């Protein structure tokens, strides 16, 4: 196993839902999930990323042998009518631990971190701290959608762990100076969306037409791949894995074959991508906005 494979974390949304713009197979069968976990473990991948919102993902994982894995899960939004924030967090976390069949998790993140800046924010944060002090959770943090959201939150709250989008066309985290800020506060950084749900791996022919408005970006991308003799998978993986400030790179797979392809694509160098691949348009970079295109 290499240092590079140990930097990977396995995203598990596909274990609980048919997920991703490029997903052709739907939800992964339980028998294949075990094979994927075994291959991941054998290659030094020791972190699993899941969430209560990922359908059956936690329950599927709980039926597997999870020894050797650190598990990170995420709380959904606190309901609008909730009057007992602490009690709600306790019940949601207990439900997660029960479904996962574990006594504690390595990380508990908020899936809707904007709630920290609302009236319930302080209570929500203090409850996370309480669960950490009790030893049920090792690291607390947030899963953010944009660097702006993260910049606002770290002014008021101290986190152990941040998960944020970052990829070969989306370097907003770096440009906003957040690599340095997180490192100086001792906050670990995990990045996701390195393939943008598979969009960056698609050929021009298979890419949905609604993404044609960024045609010049795709042209630059295909030209650079041709010049460097890299596949999209190799470029996406090697670029992000080479950045020292990133502790873990979350990759989701919907088959054992995909994990094997990822492991074989990791080894090798990646030239620094040209500035022509940089995009800051949230309509492309935030998949939750794709339905509006």
VEXDREN-2710 file (C-alpha; in Angstrom, 1 decimal):
% VEXDREN-2710
k/r/px/py/pz
1/UNK/0.0/0.0/0.0
2/UNK/1.2/3.5/-0.7
3/UNK/1.0/6.8/1.1
4/UNK/-1.4/8.0/-1.7
5/UNK/-3.9/5.2/-1.1
6/UNK/-3.8/5.9/2.7
7/UNK/-4.9/9.5/1.9
8/UNK/-8.2/8.2/0.4
9/UNK/-11.5/8.0/2.3
10/UNK/-14.3/5.9/1.0
11/UNK/-17.6/7.8/0.4
12/UNK/-20.6/5.5/0.9
13/UNK/-23.6/7.4/-0.4
14/UNK/-23.8/4.9/-3.3
15/UNK/-24.2/2.1/-0.7
16/UNK/-27.5/3.7/0.4
17/UNK/-28.9/5.5/-2.6
18/UNK/-28.6/5.6/-6.4
19/UNK/-26.4/8.7/-6.5
20/UNK/-24.5/10.8/-9.0
21/UNK/-25.0/12.4/-12.4
22/UNK/-22.8/9.6/-14.0
23/UNK/-24.2/6.7/-12.0
24/UNK/-25.3/3.9/-14.4
25/UNK/-25.8/1.1/-11.9
26/UNK/-28.0/2.5/-9.1
27/UNK/-27.4/1.5/-5.5
28/UNK/-24.6/-1.0/-4.8
29/UNK/-25.6/-4.5/-3.8
30/UNK/-24.7/-5.5/-0.2
31/UNK/-22.5/-8.4/-1.4
32/UNK/-20.4/-6.0/-3.5
33/UNK/-20.2/-3.5/-0.6
34/UNK/-18.4/-6.1/1.5
35/UNK/-15.9/-6.7/-1.4
36/UNK/-15.4/-3.0/-1.8
37/UNK/-14.7/-2.6/1.9
38/UNK/-12.3/-5.5/1.9
39/UNK/-10.3/-4.1/-1.0
40/UNK/-10.2/-0.7/0.6
41/UNK/-9.0/-2.1/3.9
42/UNK/-6.3/-4.2/2.1
43/UNK/-5.0/-1.0/0.4
44/UNK/-4.7/1.1/3.6
45/UNK/-8.0/3.1/3.2
46/UNK/-9.1/3.5/6.8
47/UNK/-11.9/6.1/6.7
48/UNK/-15.5/5.7/5.7
49/UNK/-17.7/8.8/5.0
50/UNK/-21.4/8.4/5.5
51/UNK/-24.5/10.4/6.6
52/UNK/-27.9/9.9/8.0
53/UNK/-29.2/11.5/4.8
54/UNK/-27.6/8.7/2.6
55/UNK/-30.6/6.4/2.5
56/UNK/-29.7/3.0/3.8
57/UNK/-25.9/3.7/3.9
58/UNK/-25.5/3.5/7.7
59/UNK/-27.6/0.4/8.0
60/UNK/-25.7/-1.3/5.1
61/UNK/-22.4/-0.5/6.8
62/UNK/-23.6/-1.7/10.1
63/UNK/-24.2/-5.2/8.6
64/UNK/-20.5/-5.3/7.6
65/UNK/-17.3/-6.0/9.4
66/UNK/-16.0/-2.5/10.1
67/UNK/-12.9/-3.3/12.1
68/UNK/-10.0/-1.1/11.0
69/UNK/-12.2/1.8/9.8
70/UNK/-12.7/5.2/11.2
71/UNK/-16.3/6.3/10.5
72/UNK/-17.4/9.9/9.8
73/UNK/-21.2/10.5/9.7
74/UNK/-23.3/13.7/9.4
75/UNK/-26.4/15.1/11.1
76/UNK/-29.2/16.4/8.9
77/UNK/-30.9/19.8/9.5
78/UNK/-32.5/20.3/12.8
79/UNK/-36.3/20.4/12.1
80/UNK/-37.9/23.9/12.3
81/UNK/-40.3/22.9/15.0
82/UNK/-37.6/21.3/17.3
83/UNK/-37.6/22.8/20.8
84/UNK/-35.1/20.5/22.4
85/UNK/-31.9/20.8/20.3
86/UNK/-29.7/18.8/22.6
87/UNK/-32.2/16.0/22.9
88/UNK/-32.6/15.9/19.1
89/UNK/-28.8/15.7/18.5
90/UNK/-28.5/12.9/21.1
91/UNK/-31.3/10.8/19.5
92/UNK/-30.0/11.3/16.0
93/UNK/-26.5/10.3/17.0
94/UNK/-27.8/7.3/19.0
95/UNK/-29.7/6.2/15.9
96/UNK/-26.5/6.5/13.8
97/UNK/-24.5/4.5/16.2
98/UNK/-27.2/1.8/16.4
99/UNK/-27.5/1.5/12.6
100/UNK/-23.7/1.5/12.2
101/UNK/-23.4/-1.1/15.0
102/UNK/-20.6/0.9/16.7
103/UNK/-20.2/2.5/20.1
104/UNK/-18.5/5.7/18.8
105/UNK/-17.5/7.5/15.6
106/UNK/-14.4/9.3/14.5
107/UNK/-16.3/12.3/13.2
108/UNK/-19.7/13.9/13.5
109/UNK/-20.3/16.7/11.0
110/UNK/-23.3/19.0/10.4
111/UNK/-24.8/18.6/7.0
112/UNK/-26.5/22.0/7.3
113/UNK/-23.8/24.1/9.0
114/UNK/-25.7/27.4/8.3
115/UNK/-27.8/26.5/11.3
116/UNK/-24.8/27.4/13.5
117/UNK/-25.4/31.0/12.6
118/UNK/-29.1/30.9/13.5
119/UNK/-30.8/31.2/16.9
120/UNK/-30.1/27.6/17.7
121/UNK/-26.4/27.7/16.7
122/UNK/-24.8/28.0/20.1
123/UNK/-26.9/25.2/21.6
124/UNK/-26.2/23.0/18.6
125/UNK/-22.4/23.6/18.8
126/UNK/-22.3/23.1/22.6
127/UNK/-24.2/19.7/22.2
128/UNK/-21.6/18.6/19.7
129/UNK/-18.8/19.5/22.1
130/UNK/-20.6/17.6/24.9
131/UNK/-20.7/14.5/22.7
132/UNK/-17.0/14.9/22.1
133/UNK/-16.2/15.2/25.8
134/UNK/-18.3/12.1/26.5
135/UNK/-16.0/10.2/24.0
136/UNK/-18.8/9.1/21.7
137/UNK/-17.4/11.4/19.0
138/UNK/-13.7/12.0/18.4
139/UNK/-13.9/15.0/16.0
140/UNK/-16.7/17.5/15.4
141/UNK/-17.1/19.7/12.4
142/UNK/-19.1/20.7/9.4
143/UNK/-19.6/19.7/5.8
144/UNK/-19.7/22.9/3.8
145/UNK/-20.8/23.8/0.2
146/UNK/-18.6/26.8/-0.4
147/UNK/-15.5/28.6/0.9
148/UNK/-17.6/31.7/1.8
149/UNK/-19.8/29.6/4.1
150/UNK/-16.6/28.1/5.7
151/UNK/-14.9/31.5/6.1
152/UNK/-18.0/32.8/8.0
153/UNK/-18.2/29.8/10.3
154/UNK/-14.5/29.6/11.4
155/UNK/-14.7/33.2/12.6
156/UNK/-17.1/32.0/15.4
157/UNK/-16.5/28.3/15.9
158/UNK/-13.5/26.0/16.4
159/UNK/-13.8/22.7/14.5
160/UNK/-11.7/19.5/14.5
161/UNK/-12.6/18.5/11.0
162/UNK/-14.0/20.2/7.8
163/UNK/-15.3/18.6/4.7
164/UNK/-15.5/20.8/1.6
165/UNK/-15.7/20.5/-2.2
166/UNK/-12.4/20.8/-4.1
167/UNK/-11.2/19.5/-7.4
168/UNK/-9.1/20.2/-10.4
169/UNK/-11.4/23.0/-11.7
170/UNK/-12.5/24.2/-8.3
171/UNK/-9.6/25.7/-6.3
172/UNK/-11.7/28.3/-4.4
173/UNK/-10.6/26.9/-1.0
174/UNK/-7.0/27.5/-1.8
175/UNK/-7.6/30.9/-3.4
176/UNK/-9.5/32.0/-0.3
177/UNK/-6.5/31.3/1.9
178/UNK/-8.4/28.6/3.8
179/UNK/-5.7/25.9/3.5
180/UNK/-3.5/28.1/5.7
181/UNK/-6.3/29.2/8.1
182/UNK/-7.4/25.7/8.8
183/UNK/-3.8/24.5/9.3
184/UNK/-3.0/27.3/11.7
185/UNK/-6.1/26.4/13.8
186/UNK/-5.3/22.7/13.8
187/UNK/-8.4/21.8/11.8
188/UNK/-8.2/18.8/9.6
189/UNK/-9.4/19.1/6.0
190/UNK/-11.2/16.4/4.0
191/UNK/-12.3/17.2/0.5
192/UNK/-15.1/15.7/-1.6
193/UNK/-16.5/16.2/-5.1
194/UNK/-13.2/15.6/-6.7
195/UNK/-15.0/14.1/-9.7
196/UNK/-18.1/16.3/-9.4
197/UNK/-20.3/13.3/-9.2
198/UNK/-18.5/11.8/-12.2
199/UNK/-19.1/14.9/-14.4
200/UNK/-15.3/15.5/-14.8
201/UNK/-14.8/11.9/-15.9
202/UNK/-17.4/12.0/-18.7
203/UNK/-16.6/12.1/-22.4
204/UNK/-18.0/15.0/-24.4
205/UNK/-20.5/12.7/-26.0
206/UNK/-21.9/11.4/-22.7
207/UNK/-21.9/14.8/-20.8
208/UNK/-25.5/16.1/-20.4
209/UNK/-26.3/19.0/-22.8
210/UNK/-27.2/21.3/-19.9
211/UNK/-23.4/21.6/-19.2
212/UNK/-22.7/22.9/-22.7
213/UNK/-22.7/26.5/-21.5
214/UNK/-19.2/25.8/-20.1
215/UNK/-18.0/24.5/-23.5
216/UNK/-14.8/26.5/-23.4
217/UNK/-13.8/25.0/-20.1
218/UNK/-14.4/21.5/-21.4
219/UNK/-12.3/22.3/-24.5
220/UNK/-9.5/23.5/-22.3
221/UNK/-9.8/20.4/-20.1
222/UNK/-9.7/18.0/-23.0
223/UNK/-6.8/19.8/-24.6
224/UNK/-4.8/19.7/-21.4
225/UNK/-5.5/16.0/-20.9
226/UNK/-4.4/15.3/-24.4
227/UNK/-1.1/17.3/-23.9
228/UNK/-0.3/15.6/-20.6
229/UNK/-1.4/12.1/-21.8
230/UNK/-3.5/11.7/-18.6
231/UNK/-7.0/10.2/-18.3
232/UNK/-9.6/12.3/-16.5
233/UNK/-9.5/9.9/-13.6
234/UNK/-5.7/10.1/-13.3
235/UNK/-5.7/13.9/-13.5
236/UNK/-8.5/14.4/-11.0
237/UNK/-7.0/12.0/-8.4
238/UNK/-3.3/12.9/-8.7
239/UNK/-3.9/16.6/-8.6
240/UNK/-5.9/16.6/-5.3
241/UNK/-4.0/13.8/-3.6
242/UNK/-0.7/15.7/-4.1
243/UNK/-1.8/18.7/-2.0
244/UNK/-0.2/18.4/1.5
245/UNK/-2.8/20.5/3.3
246/UNK/-5.5/18.0/2.4
247/UNK/-5.7/15.1/4.9
248/UNK/-8.2/12.9/3.2
249/UNK/-9.8/12.8/-0.3
250/UNK/-13.3/11.3/-0.3
251/UNK/-14.0/9.1/-3.3
252/UNK/-17.4/7.4/-3.9
253/UNK/-17.7/4.3/-5.9
254/UNK/-20.7/2.3/-7.3
255/UNK/-18.7/-0.9/-8.0
256/UNK/-15.7/-2.9/-7.1
257/UNK/-14.3/-2.3/-10.6
258/UNK/-14.4/1.5/-10.0
259/UNK/-12.4/1.2/-6.8
260/UNK/-9.8/-0.9/-8.6
261/UNK/-9.6/1.8/-11.3
262/UNK/-9.1/4.5/-8.7
263/UNK/-6.3/2.6/-7.0
264/UNK/-4.5/2.0/-10.2
265/UNK/-4.9/5.6/-11.4
266/UNK/-3.3/7.1/-8.3
267/UNK/0.3/6.3/-8.9
268/UNK/2.2/8.8/-11.0
269/UNK/2.7/12.5/-11.3
270/UNK/0.3/15.3/-12.4
271/UNK/1.6/18.5/-13.8
272/UNK/0.2/21.7/-12.3
273/UNK/-3.1/22.4/-14.1
274/UNK/-3.3/25.7/-16.2
275/UNK/-5.3/28.6/-14.9
276/UNK/-7.7/28.1/-17.8
277/UNK/-9.1/25.2/-15.9
278/UNK/-10.1/27.3/-13.0
279/UNK/-13.9/27.9/-12.6
280/UNK/-15.6/29.9/-9.9
281/UNK/-19.2/29.6/-11.2
282/UNK/-21.4/28.1/-8.4
283/UNK/-23.9/27.0/-11.0
284/UNK/-21.4/24.4/-12.2
285/UNK/-19.4/23.8/-9.0
286/UNK/-22.5/23.2/-6.7
287/UNK/-24.3/20.1/-7.8
288/UNK/-27.4/21.1/-5.8
289/UNK/-28.0/23.8/-8.4
290/UNK/-27.8/21.5/-11.4
291/UNK/-31.5/20.9/-11.4
292/UNK/-32.0/24.6/-12.2
293/UNK/-29.8/24.5/-15.3
END
